[in-house]
Amino acid sequence: MKRSVLVKKSSGEYENFQIEKLIHSLRRAGANEVIVQDIAGKVQEQIEEEMSTKKIYQLAFNMLKAKSRVSASKYKLKKAIMELGPSGFPFEKFVGKLLANEGFATEVGVIVEGKCVSHEIDVIAQKDNKHYMIECKYHSDQGRVCNVKIPLYIQSRFLDVEQQWEHQKEHKEKFHKGGLFTNTRFTSDAIQYGKCVGLLLTSWDYPLDNGLKDRIDKAGLHPLTALTTLTKAEKTKLLDEGIVLCKELHESPSFLDKIGIDKTRLQKILEDSKELCKSH
């Protein structure tokens, strides 16, 4: 019988370690079953009482990276989104590109006049008669969540902007909605309030099967921070150039030349980028 081991989550809470969760995340990353079972077995041997989930993740990631760079890149997706910081602006750009891929015309970082005051809106997204005002709440620590205060604040801003839009001729036939994207999670109160007032809510795993992680996988829009073949300094340089997606590197390799990547490494980076661009 397998021993029960308590592990410490990023929130500070403790729970019993579930090997099934690790196996599921490794499979989701595209690792083959031999690799999945090998890593799961080795992690189980090395796990200790009250070990942090962060350390367990790092153990599994290091083993996976040694066997498959691309699977390791997919496995570190949540961490890669957090590496889009620290300003949060690359995350706003990332959300804009995700929505653009879904058929929306998008603008990032727009000043919009409300009825009472002007607002800087993270993403404006339009498709057909749908017109969304979206705010992005980025956290660099997965232990932090969006509580009810965040959607309350965003809804009040949206209502001010909506009242102004309703007086404009070009908005007469449009359906307006406020939205909130976060790279972590919502509290149950935040979800309840968002549903009640009709906010478009998207977190790491909400709505079910259509959260950030699902939409990224489906679209093949992995952030460049997922690449294991780039150093932290190189990722920062590319983000400073306004590049946030592996797809952008694959389509414009000149950005890699620009930051001084040699030809041998450049080829590896492009190969990995191409694999990560494949939608599921």
C-alpha positions as a Markdown table, in Angstrom:
| # | Residue | x | y | z |
|---|---|---|---|---|
| 1 | Met | 0.0 | 0.0 | 0.0 |
| 2 | Lys | 1.3 | 3.5 | -1.0 |
| 3 | Arg | 2.2 | 5.7 | 2.0 |
| 4 | Ser | 0.3 | 9.0 | 2.4 |
| 5 | Val | 2.5 | 12.1 | 2.2 |
| 6 | Leu | 1.4 | 15.6 | 3.1 |
| 7 | Val | 2.7 | 18.3 | 0.7 |
| 8 | Lys | 2.6 | 22.1 | 1.0 |
| 9 | Lys | 0.7 | 24.0 | -1.7 |
| 10 | Ser | 1.6 | 27.5 | -3.0 |
| 11 | Ser | -1.3 | 28.8 | -0.9 |
| 12 | Gly | 0.4 | 27.5 | 2.3 |
| 13 | Glu | -2.3 | 24.8 | 2.8 |
| 14 | Tyr | -1.4 | 21.1 | 3.1 |
| 15 | Glu | -2.9 | 18.2 | 1.2 |
| 16 | Asn | -2.1 | 14.6 | 0.5 |
| 17 | Phe | 0.2 | 14.1 | -2.5 |
| 18 | Gln | -1.7 | 12.6 | -5.4 |
| 19 | Ile | 0.5 | 10.9 | -7.9 |
| 20 | Glu | -2.5 | 10.9 | -10.4 |
| 21 | Lys | -2.2 | 14.7 | -10.7 |
| 22 | Leu | 1.4 | 14.5 | -11.6 |
| 23 | Ile | 0.8 | 11.7 | -14.1 |
| 24 | His | -2.1 | 13.7 | -15.7 |
| 25 | Ser | 0.1 | 16.9 | -16.0 |
| 26 | Leu | 2.9 | 14.8 | -17.6 |
| 27 | Arg | 0.5 | 13.2 | -20.1 |
| 28 | Arg | -1.0 | 16.6 | -20.9 |
| 29 | Ala | 2.6 | 17.9 | -21.7 |
| 30 | Gly | 2.8 | 15.2 | -24.4 |
| 31 | Ala | 5.3 | 12.9 | -22.7 |
| 32 | Asn | 5.0 | 9.3 | -23.8 |
| 33 | Glu | 3.8 | 6.7 | -21.3 |
| 34 | Val | 7.2 | 5.2 | -20.6 |
| 35 | Ile | 8.6 | 8.6 | -19.6 |
| 36 | Val | 5.4 | 9.4 | -17.6 |
| 37 | Gln | 5.7 | 6.2 | -15.5 |
| 38 | Asp | 9.5 | 6.5 | -15.1 |
| 39 | Ile | 9.3 | 10.1 | -13.8 |
| 40 | Ala | 6.2 | 9.4 | -11.6 |
| 41 | Gly | 8.1 | 6.4 | -10.0 |
| 42 | Lys | 11.3 | 8.5 | -9.4 |
| 43 | Val | 9.3 | 11.4 | -7.9 |
| 44 | Gln | 7.5 | 9.1 | -5.6 |
| 45 | Glu | 10.8 | 7.6 | -4.3 |
| 46 | Gln | 12.2 | 11.1 | -3.6 |
| 47 | Ile | 9.1 | 12.8 | -2.1 |
| 48 | Glu | 9.3 | 13.8 | 1.6 |
| 49 | Glu | 6.8 | 14.8 | 4.2 |
| 50 | Glu | 5.7 | 18.5 | 3.9 |
| 51 | Met | 7.7 | 18.9 | 0.7 |
| 52 | Ser | 6.4 | 21.9 | -1.3 |
| 53 | Thr | 4.5 | 21.3 | -4.5 |
| 54 | Lys | 7.0 | 23.8 | -6.1 |
| 55 | Lys | 9.9 | 21.5 | -5.3 |
| 56 | Ile | 8.0 | 18.4 | -6.6 |
| 57 | Tyr | 7.2 | 20.3 | -9.8 |
| 58 | Gln | 10.9 | 21.2 | -10.2 |
| 59 | Leu | 12.0 | 17.6 | -9.7 |
| 60 | Ala | 9.6 | 16.4 | -12.4 |
| 61 | Phe | 10.5 | 19.3 | -14.7 |
| 62 | Asn | 14.2 | 18.6 | -14.5 |
| 63 | Met | 13.7 | 14.9 | -15.3 |
| 64 | Leu | 11.3 | 15.7 | -18.2 |
| 65 | Lys | 13.7 | 18.3 | -19.6 |
| 66 | Ala | 16.5 | 15.7 | -19.8 |
| 67 | Lys | 14.2 | 13.4 | -21.9 |
| 68 | Ser | 12.1 | 15.8 | -24.0 |
| 69 | Arg | 12.6 | 19.6 | -24.3 |
| 70 | Val | 9.3 | 20.2 | -26.0 |
| 71 | Ser | 7.3 | 18.2 | -23.4 |
| 72 | Ala | 9.2 | 20.1 | -20.6 |
| 73 | Ser | 8.2 | 23.4 | -22.3 |
| 74 | Lys | 4.5 | 22.4 | -22.2 |
| 75 | Tyr | 4.8 | 21.1 | -18.7 |
| 76 | Lys | 6.0 | 24.5 | -17.5 |
| 77 | Leu | 3.2 | 26.5 | -19.1 |
| 78 | Lys | 1.8 | 27.9 | -15.8 |
| 79 | Lys | 5.3 | 29.0 | -14.7 |
| 80 | Ala | 6.0 | 30.4 | -18.2 |
| 81 | Ile | 2.9 | 32.7 | -18.0 |
| 82 | Met | 4.3 | 33.9 | -14.6 |
| 83 | Glu | 7.6 | 34.7 | -16.2 |
| 84 | Leu | 5.9 | 37.2 | -18.5 |
| 85 | Gly | 6.3 | 39.7 | -15.6 |
| 86 | Pro | 7.2 | 41.7 | -13.7 |
| 87 | Ser | 5.2 | 44.6 | -15.2 |
| 88 | Gly | 2.2 | 42.6 | -16.3 |
| 89 | Phe | 2.2 | 44.3 | -19.7 |
| 90 | Pro | 3.5 | 41.2 | -21.6 |
| 91 | Phe | 0.6 | 39.3 | -20.1 |
| 92 | Glu | -1.8 | 41.9 | -21.5 |
| 93 | Lys | -0.2 | 41.5 | -24.9 |
| 94 | Phe | -0.4 | 37.8 | -24.6 |
| 95 | Val | -4.2 | 38.0 | -23.8 |
| 96 | Gly | -4.6 | 40.3 | -26.8 |
| 97 | Lys | -2.9 | 37.8 | -29.1 |
| 98 | Leu | -5.0 | 34.9 | -27.7 |
| 99 | Leu | -8.2 | 36.8 | -28.5 |
| 100 | Ala | -6.9 | 37.9 | -31.9 |
| 101 | Asn | -6.3 | 34.2 | -32.7 |
| 102 | Glu | -9.9 | 33.5 | -31.7 |
| 103 | Gly | -11.1 | 36.0 | -34.4 |
| 104 | Phe | -11.3 | 39.3 | -32.4 |
| 105 | Ala | -9.9 | 42.6 | -33.5 |
| 106 | Thr | -7.9 | 43.7 | -30.5 |
| 107 | Glu | -6.2 | 46.8 | -29.1 |
| 108 | Val | -3.9 | 46.7 | -26.1 |
| 109 | Gly | -3.4 | 49.5 | -23.6 |
| 110 | Val | -6.2 | 51.9 | -24.8 |
| 111 | Ile | -7.3 | 55.1 | -23.2 |
| 112 | Val | -11.1 | 55.2 | -23.2 |
| 113 | Glu | -13.5 | 57.9 | -22.1 |
| 114 | Gly | -16.1 | 56.9 | -19.6 |
| 115 | Lys | -19.1 | 59.0 | -18.6 |
| 116 | Cys | -17.3 | 60.3 | -15.5 |
| 117 | Val | -13.5 | 59.7 | -16.0 |
| 118 | Ser | -11.1 | 58.3 | -18.6 |
| 119 | His | -9.8 | 54.8 | -18.2 |
| 120 | Glu | -6.7 | 52.9 | -19.5 |
| 121 | Ile | -8.2 | 49.6 | -20.7 |
| 122 | Asp | -5.8 | 46.6 | -21.0 |
| 123 | Val | -7.5 | 45.0 | -24.0 |
| 124 | Ile | -10.4 | 46.1 | -26.2 |
| 125 | Ala | -11.7 | 43.2 | -28.2 |
| 126 | Gln | -14.4 | 43.3 | -31.0 |
| 127 | Lys | -16.0 | 40.6 | -33.1 |
| 128 | Asp | -19.2 | 41.0 | -35.1 |
| 129 | Asn | -21.5 | 42.9 | -32.7 |
| 130 | Lys | -19.6 | 41.9 | -29.6 |
| 131 | His | -17.5 | 44.6 | -27.9 |
| 132 | Tyr | -15.5 | 43.6 | -24.8 |
| 133 | Met | -13.6 | 45.8 | -22.3 |
| 134 | Ile | -11.1 | 43.4 | -20.7 |
| 135 | Glu | -8.8 | 44.0 | -17.7 |
| 136 | Cys | -5.8 | 41.6 | -17.1 |
| 137 | Lys | -4.8 | 40.8 | -13.5 |
| 138 | Tyr | -1.3 | 39.3 | -13.6 |
| 139 | His | 0.3 | 37.7 | -10.6 |
| 140 | Ser | 4.0 | 36.6 | -10.4 |
| 141 | Asp | 3.1 | 34.2 | -7.5 |
| 142 | Gln | 0.6 | 31.4 | -8.0 |
| 143 | Gly | -0.3 | 31.5 | -4.3 |
| 144 | Arg | -2.1 | 34.8 | -5.0 |
| 145 | Val | -5.7 | 34.8 | -6.3 |
| 146 | Cys | -8.3 | 37.2 | -7.5 |
| 147 | Asn | -10.8 | 37.9 | -4.7 |
| 148 | Val | -14.2 | 39.6 | -5.2 |
| 149 | Lys | -12.8 | 43.1 | -4.9 |
| 150 | Ile | -11.2 | 42.8 | -8.3 |
| 151 | Pro | -14.3 | 42.0 | -10.4 |
| 152 | Leu | -16.2 | 44.6 | -8.3 |
| 153 | Tyr | -13.7 | 47.3 | -9.3 |
| 154 | Ile | -13.6 | 46.2 | -13.0 |
| 155 | Gln | -17.4 | 46.1 | -13.2 |
| 156 | Ser | -17.6 | 49.7 | -11.9 |
| 157 | Arg | -15.1 | 50.8 | -14.6 |
| 158 | Phe | -17.0 | 48.9 | -17.3 |
| 159 | Leu | -20.3 | 50.6 | -16.3 |
| 160 | Asp | -18.7 | 54.0 | -16.6 |
| 161 | Val | -17.3 | 53.2 | -20.1 |
| 162 | Glu | -20.5 | 51.5 | -21.2 |
| 163 | Gln | -22.6 | 54.6 | -20.4 |
| 164 | Gln | -20.4 | 56.6 | -22.6 |
| 165 | Trp | -20.4 | 54.0 | -25.4 |
| 166 | Glu | -24.2 | 53.9 | -25.4 |
| 167 | His | -24.3 | 57.5 | -26.5 |
| 168 | Gln | -22.1 | 56.9 | -29.5 |
| 169 | Lys | -23.8 | 56.1 | -32.9 |
| 170 | Glu | -21.3 | 53.3 | -33.8 |
| 171 | His | -22.0 | 51.5 | -30.6 |
| 172 | Lys | -25.8 | 51.5 | -30.9 |
| 173 | Glu | -26.1 | 47.9 | -32.2 |
| 174 | Lys | -23.2 | 46.5 | -30.2 |
| 175 | Phe | -23.4 | 44.1 | -27.3 |
| 176 | His | -21.1 | 45.4 | -24.6 |
| 177 | Lys | -19.4 | 43.3 | -21.9 |
| 178 | Gly | -16.7 | 43.7 | -19.3 |
| 179 | Gly | -14.1 | 41.0 | -18.8 |
| 180 | Leu | -11.3 | 39.9 | -16.5 |
| 181 | Phe | -8.4 | 37.6 | -17.3 |
| 182 | Thr | -6.0 | 36.4 | -14.6 |
| 183 | Asn | -3.1 | 33.9 | -14.8 |
| 184 | Thr | -4.0 | 32.5 | -11.4 |
| 185 | Arg | -7.4 | 31.7 | -9.9 |
| 186 | Phe | -10.6 | 33.3 | -8.7 |
| 187 | Thr | -12.1 | 32.9 | -5.3 |
| 188 | Ser | -15.7 | 31.4 | -5.2 |
| 189 | Asp | -17.1 | 34.9 | -4.3 |
| 190 | Ala | -15.3 | 36.5 | -7.3 |
| 191 | Ile | -16.9 | 33.8 | -9.6 |
| 192 | Gln | -20.3 | 34.2 | -8.0 |
| 193 | Tyr | -20.2 | 38.0 | -8.4 |
| 194 | Gly | -18.9 | 37.8 | -12.0 |
| 195 | Lys | -21.7 | 35.5 | -13.0 |
| 196 | Cys | -24.3 | 37.7 | -11.3 |
| 197 | Val | -23.3 | 40.9 | -13.2 |
| 198 | Gly | -22.4 | 39.2 | -16.4 |
| 199 | Leu | -18.6 | 39.7 | -16.5 |
| 200 | Leu | -16.5 | 37.5 | -18.8 |
| 201 | Leu | -14.2 | 35.7 | -16.4 |
| 202 | Thr | -11.2 | 33.7 | -17.5 |
| 203 | Ser | -8.5 | 32.3 | -15.1 |
| 204 | Trp | -5.9 | 29.6 | -15.4 |
| 205 | Asp | -8.6 | 26.8 | -15.2 |
| 206 | Tyr | -11.9 | 28.7 | -15.4 |
| 207 | Pro | -14.3 | 28.2 | -17.1 |
| 208 | Leu | -14.0 | 24.5 | -17.0 |
| 209 | Asp | -12.3 | 23.2 | -20.2 |
| 210 | Asn | -12.0 | 26.8 | -21.5 |
| 211 | Gly | -9.6 | 28.4 | -19.1 |
| 212 | Leu | -6.2 | 29.9 | -20.1 |
| 213 | Lys | -4.4 | 26.6 | -20.1 |
| 214 | Asp | -7.0 | 24.9 | -22.4 |
| 215 | Arg | -7.1 | 27.8 | -24.8 |
| 216 | Ile | -3.3 | 28.0 | -25.1 |
| 217 | Asp | -3.1 | 24.3 | -25.7 |
| 218 | Lys | -5.9 | 24.3 | -28.3 |
| 219 | Ala | -4.4 | 27.3 | -30.2 |
| 220 | Gly | -0.7 | 26.4 | -29.9 |
| 221 | Leu | 0.0 | 29.9 | -28.6 |
| 222 | His | 2.7 | 29.1 | -26.0 |
| 223 | Pro | 4.6 | 32.1 | -24.5 |
| 224 | Leu | 8.3 | 32.3 | -25.5 |
| 225 | Thr | 9.1 | 32.0 | -21.8 |
| 226 | Ala | 8.1 | 28.3 | -22.0 |
| 227 | Leu | 11.2 | 27.6 | -24.1 |
| 228 | Thr | 13.9 | 25.7 | -22.2 |
| 229 | Thr | 16.5 | 26.6 | -24.9 |
| 230 | Leu | 16.5 | 30.3 | -24.0 |
| 231 | Thr | 18.2 | 31.9 | -21.0 |
| 232 | Lys | 16.3 | 34.2 | -18.6 |
| 233 | Ala | 18.2 | 37.2 | -20.0 |
| 234 | Glu | 17.4 | 36.3 | -23.6 |
| 235 | Lys | 13.7 | 35.9 | -22.7 |
| 236 | Thr | 13.8 | 39.4 | -21.1 |
| 237 | Lys | 15.4 | 40.9 | -24.2 |
| 238 | Leu | 12.7 | 39.4 | -26.5 |
| 239 | Leu | 9.9 | 40.6 | -24.2 |
| 240 | Asp | 11.5 | 44.0 | -24.3 |
| 241 | Glu | 11.3 | 43.8 | -28.1 |
| 242 | Gly | 7.5 | 43.2 | -27.8 |
| 243 | Ile | 7.7 | 39.5 | -28.6 |
| 244 | Val | 5.6 | 37.2 | -26.4 |
| 245 | Leu | 4.8 | 34.1 | -28.4 |
| 246 | Cys | 6.9 | 31.1 | -29.6 |
| 247 | Lys | 4.9 | 31.5 | -32.8 |
| 248 | Glu | 6.4 | 35.0 | -33.4 |
| 249 | Leu | 9.9 | 33.6 | -33.1 |
| 250 | His | 9.1 | 30.8 | -35.5 |
| 251 | Glu | 7.7 | 33.3 | -38.0 |
| 252 | Ser | 10.4 | 35.9 | -37.5 |
| 253 | Pro | 13.8 | 34.3 | -36.6 |
| 254 | Ser | 15.5 | 37.6 | -37.2 |
| 255 | Phe | 14.6 | 38.5 | -33.6 |
| 256 | Leu | 16.9 | 35.7 | -32.4 |
| 257 | Asp | 19.7 | 37.1 | -34.6 |
| 258 | Lys | 19.1 | 40.5 | -33.1 |
| 259 | Ile | 19.7 | 39.4 | -29.5 |
| 260 | Gly | 22.9 | 37.5 | -30.5 |
| 261 | Ile | 21.8 | 33.8 | -30.6 |
| 262 | Asp | 24.4 | 31.7 | -32.5 |
| 263 | Lys | 23.3 | 29.5 | -35.5 |
| 264 | Thr | 23.4 | 26.2 | -33.7 |
| 265 | Arg | 21.3 | 27.3 | -30.8 |
| 266 | Leu | 19.0 | 29.3 | -33.1 |
| 267 | Gln | 18.1 | 26.0 | -34.9 |
| 268 | Lys | 17.2 | 24.3 | -31.7 |
| 269 | Ile | 15.0 | 27.2 | -30.6 |
| 270 | Leu | 13.2 | 27.3 | -33.9 |
| 271 | Glu | 12.6 | 23.5 | -33.8 |
| 272 | Asp | 11.1 | 23.7 | -30.3 |
| 273 | Ser | 9.1 | 26.8 | -31.3 |
| 274 | Lys | 7.6 | 25.0 | -34.3 |
| 275 | Glu | 6.6 | 22.0 | -32.1 |
| 276 | Leu | 5.0 | 24.3 | -29.6 |
| 277 | Cys | 3.0 | 26.1 | -32.3 |
| 278 | Lys | 1.1 | 22.9 | -33.1 |
| 279 | Ser | -2.5 | 23.2 | -31.8 |
| 280 | His | -4.2 | 20.3 | -30.1 |
